[in-house]
Amino acid sequence: MAATSPGTGPEQPVSGPATGRLMQIGEAADRVGLSIRTIRHYEEAGLIVPSARSEGGFRLYTGPDLDRLAVVKRMKPLGFTLDEMRGLLAVLDALDTATGTDRAALLDRLAMFHAAATTRVTALRDQLAMAEGFADTLHARLDHHQRSTG
């Protein structure tokens, strides 16, 4: 699953030219658009494990690690819990090698995550429409009062 970097759109993978090379946490944070603190939190929560550590003990990340972080980043605004994030990541990891009945069960779980994400996106769109309606109402009142006093 290709992740995206901020501002590049869905076509541009985060891993890009960094695939196969190791990045320290600061570069990983910049490329994915998360803070170093957030990445460390996700590591403590078991969502991401750096692919390696330097001799000095620095966390080192690969392109696939950034892809994993991007999945988590995209789940966060939809209100997925850390456990749900762990669950989806486990499904995505297992799908790479699963066959037969196991694969079918994983695809069912992935479909459930898709349905949940779609439901949450719809709810966010509804909230946004309500917020935009409110902002429009305030704008109309502001215009009305500015015209009546001017």
Residue frames relative to the residue before (quaternion, step in Angstrom):
aa qw qx qy qz dx dy dz
M 1.0000 0.0000 0.0000 0.0000 0.00 0.00 0.00
A 0.2825 -0.7707 0.5484 0.1597 3.57 -0.56 1.11
A 0.2597 -0.7479 0.5933 0.1458 3.50 -0.94 0.91
T 0.3459 -0.7363 0.5381 0.2207 3.51 -1.24 0.22
S 0.3730 -0.6903 0.5659 0.2533 3.48 -1.18 0.54
P 0.6622 -0.5343 0.3327 0.4067 3.55 -1.12 0.57
G 0.8560 0.1940 -0.1418 0.4578 3.52 -1.00 0.91
T 0.6439 0.5397 -0.3481 0.4159 3.61 1.17 -0.03
G 0.4841 -0.6630 0.4439 0.3591 3.58 1.20 -0.22
P 0.6902 -0.5360 0.3084 0.3759 3.56 -1.24 0.38
E 0.6181 0.5873 -0.3576 0.3810 3.59 1.12 -0.38
Q 0.6939 0.4900 -0.2703 0.4531 3.60 1.13 -0.55
P 0.2936 -0.7703 0.5324 0.1921 3.63 -0.47 1.10
V 0.5359 -0.6136 0.4750 0.3326 3.54 -1.10 0.76
S 0.6655 0.5407 -0.3174 0.4050 3.53 0.89 -0.96
G 0.0457 0.8632 -0.5020 0.0292 3.59 1.11 -0.71
P 0.8352 -0.1350 0.1120 0.5213 3.56 -0.82 -0.95
A 0.5908 0.5951 -0.3709 0.3990 3.60 1.22 -0.22
T 0.4240 0.6987 -0.4803 0.3184 3.61 1.24 -0.17
G 0.8074 0.2535 -0.2018 0.4931 3.56 -0.89 0.97
R 0.7115 0.3609 -0.2785 0.5348 3.58 1.17 -0.15
L 0.4557 -0.6951 0.4963 0.2506 3.52 -1.21 0.53
M 0.1414 -0.7782 0.6097 0.0514 3.53 -1.07 0.88
Q 0.4465 -0.6465 0.5382 0.3050 3.54 -1.12 0.64
I 0.7220 -0.4880 0.2871 0.3975 3.54 -1.27 0.46
G 0.6233 0.5538 -0.3515 0.4258 3.62 1.00 -0.69
E 0.6698 0.4718 -0.2949 0.4917 3.57 0.95 -0.86
A 0.6245 0.5324 -0.3362 0.4620 3.58 1.00 -0.82
A 0.6495 0.5197 -0.3116 0.4593 3.58 0.94 -0.91
D 0.6593 0.5071 -0.3057 0.4634 3.59 0.91 -0.89
R 0.6964 0.4960 -0.2821 0.4352 3.57 0.84 -0.95
V 0.7375 0.3921 -0.2306 0.4992 3.60 1.01 -0.76
G 0.4242 -0.7144 0.4612 0.3114 3.58 1.17 -0.45
L 0.5330 0.5589 -0.4355 0.4625 3.55 1.05 0.83
S 0.5103 -0.6178 0.4829 0.3531 3.55 -1.21 0.36
I 0.6311 -0.5122 0.4191 0.4046 3.54 -1.27 0.41
R 0.6343 0.5438 -0.3227 0.4447 3.56 0.98 -0.86
T 0.6533 0.5077 -0.3141 0.4656 3.59 0.97 -0.84
I 0.6448 0.5100 -0.3284 0.4651 3.59 0.93 -0.83
R 0.6468 0.5047 -0.3236 0.4715 3.60 0.95 -0.80
H 0.6219 0.5320 -0.3339 0.4677 3.59 1.05 -0.77
Y 0.6701 0.4909 -0.3010 0.4683 3.58 0.91 -0.89
E 0.6090 0.5272 -0.3504 0.4779 3.58 1.12 -0.60
E 0.6639 0.5007 -0.3050 0.4642 3.60 0.90 -0.91
A 0.6821 0.4786 -0.2743 0.4801 3.58 1.12 -0.71
G 0.5208 -0.6752 0.3931 0.3442 3.59 1.26 -0.05
L 0.4620 0.6937 -0.4426 0.3308 3.59 1.20 0.37
I 0.7886 0.1070 -0.0296 0.6048 3.55 1.11 -0.67
V 0.0755 -0.7541 0.6504 0.0521 3.52 -1.10 0.74
P 0.4549 -0.6772 0.4884 0.3097 3.59 -0.70 0.97
S 0.5364 -0.6489 0.4352 0.3190 3.57 -1.00 0.77
A 0.8027 -0.0003 0.0355 0.5953 3.57 1.12 -0.59
R 0.2516 -0.7042 0.6290 0.2123 3.49 -1.42 0.00
S 0.4760 -0.6533 0.5040 0.3043 3.53 -1.09 0.71
E 0.6891 -0.4456 0.3532 0.4492 3.55 -1.28 0.14
G 0.6864 0.4679 -0.2661 0.4889 3.56 1.14 -0.66
G 0.5904 -0.6148 0.3506 0.3880 3.60 1.26 0.06
F 0.4456 0.6917 -0.4641 0.3281 3.59 1.24 0.15
R 0.5039 -0.6310 0.5008 0.3115 3.55 -1.11 0.77
L 0.0917 -0.7864 0.6101 0.0289 3.55 -1.02 0.87
Y 0.1456 -0.8173 0.5573 0.0132 3.54 -0.78 1.11
T 0.2904 -0.7319 0.5940 0.1648 3.54 -1.25 0.60
G 0.7249 -0.4022 0.3284 0.4528 3.56 -1.30 0.04
P 0.6750 0.4773 -0.3152 0.4661 3.63 0.82 -0.85
D 0.5925 0.5439 -0.3713 0.4639 3.61 1.10 -0.56
L 0.6544 0.5023 -0.3074 0.4742 3.58 1.00 -0.83
D 0.6061 0.5421 -0.3532 0.4626 3.59 1.04 -0.72
R 0.6456 0.5218 -0.3019 0.4688 3.57 1.00 -0.87
L 0.6496 0.5040 -0.3080 0.4787 3.58 0.96 -0.86
A 0.6433 0.5293 -0.3250 0.4477 3.58 1.00 -0.78
V 0.6010 0.5387 -0.3600 0.4680 3.61 1.07 -0.67
V 0.6626 0.5009 -0.3007 0.4687 3.57 0.88 -0.95
K 0.6421 0.5366 -0.3186 0.4453 3.57 0.93 -0.92
R 0.6990 0.4667 -0.2732 0.4680 3.58 0.96 -0.81
M 0.6357 0.5250 -0.3305 0.4594 3.61 1.15 -0.49
K 0.5719 0.6537 -0.3623 0.3382 3.57 1.07 -0.80
P 0.7287 0.4232 -0.2884 0.4546 3.66 0.65 -0.92
L 0.6329 0.5162 -0.3387 0.4672 3.58 1.24 -0.24
G 0.5475 -0.6737 0.3637 0.3379 3.56 1.28 0.15
F 0.3505 0.7255 -0.5221 0.2798 3.59 1.13 0.42
T 0.4405 -0.6842 0.5164 0.2668 3.57 -1.03 0.80
L 0.6650 -0.4768 0.3782 0.4329 3.55 -1.28 0.22
D 0.6376 0.5224 -0.3294 0.4606 3.60 1.00 -0.76
E 0.6527 0.4972 -0.3148 0.4772 3.58 0.98 -0.80
M 0.6261 0.5248 -0.3358 0.4689 3.57 1.02 -0.75
R 0.6354 0.5228 -0.3169 0.4717 3.57 0.97 -0.89
G 0.6536 0.5331 -0.3050 0.4423 3.54 0.97 -0.90
L 0.6737 0.4776 -0.3034 0.4753 3.58 0.87 -0.89
L 0.6478 0.5167 -0.3274 0.4540 3.59 0.92 -0.84
A 0.6294 0.5267 -0.3298 0.4665 3.58 1.05 -0.76
V 0.6347 0.5171 -0.3243 0.4739 3.58 1.00 -0.82
L 0.6778 0.4943 -0.2994 0.4545 3.58 0.82 -0.96
D 0.6413 0.5173 -0.3215 0.4667 3.59 1.00 -0.80
A 0.7095 0.4786 -0.2623 0.4458 3.56 0.85 -1.01
L 0.6016 0.5930 -0.3635 0.3928 3.60 1.05 -0.66
D 0.5771 0.6179 -0.3740 0.3812 3.58 1.10 -0.59
T 0.8098 0.2433 -0.1062 0.5232 3.58 1.05 -0.69
A 0.5108 0.6839 -0.4081 0.3238 3.61 1.23 -0.22
T 0.0800 -0.7738 0.6270 0.0414 3.53 -1.22 0.62
G 0.8413 0.2740 -0.1591 0.4380 3.52 -1.35 0.23
T 0.8521 -0.0781 0.1016 0.5075 3.52 -1.00 -0.99
D 0.6214 0.5430 -0.3414 0.4500 3.56 1.02 -0.78
R 0.6557 0.5131 -0.3069 0.4610 3.55 0.95 -0.89
A 0.6439 0.5223 -0.3208 0.4579 3.59 0.95 -0.86
A 0.6535 0.5036 -0.3124 0.4709 3.60 0.97 -0.84
L 0.6515 0.5067 -0.3132 0.4699 3.58 0.99 -0.80
L 0.6441 0.5079 -0.3241 0.4712 3.58 0.99 -0.77
D 0.6084 0.5336 -0.3473 0.4738 3.60 1.09 -0.65
R 0.6588 0.4932 -0.3070 0.4780 3.59 0.96 -0.85
L 0.6342 0.5188 -0.3296 0.4690 3.57 1.00 -0.80
A 0.6339 0.5213 -0.3245 0.4702 3.59 1.01 -0.77
M 0.6288 0.5189 -0.3379 0.4702 3.61 1.04 -0.68
F 0.6411 0.4988 -0.3271 0.4829 3.60 0.99 -0.77
H 0.6284 0.5311 -0.3358 0.4587 3.57 1.00 -0.78
A 0.6589 0.5049 -0.3077 0.4651 3.58 0.91 -0.91
A 0.6520 0.5085 -0.3156 0.4655 3.59 0.96 -0.85
A 0.6527 0.5058 -0.3174 0.4662 3.59 0.94 -0.86
T 0.6516 0.5194 -0.3135 0.4554 3.58 0.94 -0.86
T 0.6415 0.5184 -0.3146 0.4700 3.58 0.99 -0.85
R 0.6818 0.4870 -0.2867 0.4646 3.58 0.94 -0.88
V 0.6148 0.5285 -0.3448 0.4731 3.58 1.06 -0.69
T 0.6370 0.5231 -0.3220 0.4657 3.59 0.98 -0.85
A 0.6542 0.5051 -0.3137 0.4674 3.58 0.94 -0.86
L 0.6506 0.5041 -0.3175 0.4709 3.60 0.98 -0.77
R 0.6274 0.5194 -0.3394 0.4706 3.60 1.02 -0.73
D 0.6367 0.5202 -0.3239 0.4681 3.59 1.00 -0.81
Q 0.6499 0.5032 -0.3128 0.4760 3.59 0.96 -0.85
L 0.6500 0.5140 -0.3174 0.4611 3.57 0.95 -0.85
A 0.6432 0.5145 -0.3293 0.4617 3.60 0.94 -0.82
M 0.6473 0.5052 -0.3203 0.4725 3.59 0.99 -0.81
A 0.6609 0.5039 -0.3047 0.4651 3.58 0.95 -0.87
E 0.6503 0.5024 -0.3206 0.4711 3.59 0.98 -0.78
G 0.6260 0.5324 -0.3298 0.4647 3.59 1.05 -0.75
F 0.6417 0.5155 -0.3105 0.4755 3.56 1.01 -0.82
A 0.6601 0.4971 -0.3060 0.4729 3.58 0.92 -0.92
D 0.6346 0.5208 -0.3285 0.4670 3.60 1.02 -0.74
T 0.6327 0.5288 -0.3243 0.4636 3.59 1.00 -0.82
L 0.6620 0.4930 -0.3014 0.4774 3.57 0.93 -0.89
H 0.6357 0.5263 -0.3280 0.4596 3.58 0.98 -0.79
A 0.6534 0.5083 -0.3131 0.4655 3.57 0.95 -0.88
R 0.6605 0.4922 -0.3152 0.4713 3.60 0.94 -0.80
L 0.6244 0.5308 -0.3335 0.4660 3.55 1.00 -0.80
D 0.6533 0.5026 -0.3116 0.4728 3.59 0.89 -0.93
H 0.6507 0.5305 -0.3160 0.4419 3.59 0.89 -0.94
H 0.7184 0.4471 -0.2546 0.4680 3.58 0.83 -0.98
Q 0.6344 0.5111 -0.3437 0.4671 3.59 1.05 -0.60
R 0.6472 0.5027 -0.3201 0.4754 3.60 1.04 -0.71
S 0.6959 0.4831 -0.2891 0.4458 3.61 0.95 -0.82
T 0.7087 0.4130 -0.2705 0.5039 3.62 1.18 -0.38
G 0.6839 0.5137 -0.2902 0.4293 3.58 1.15 -0.34
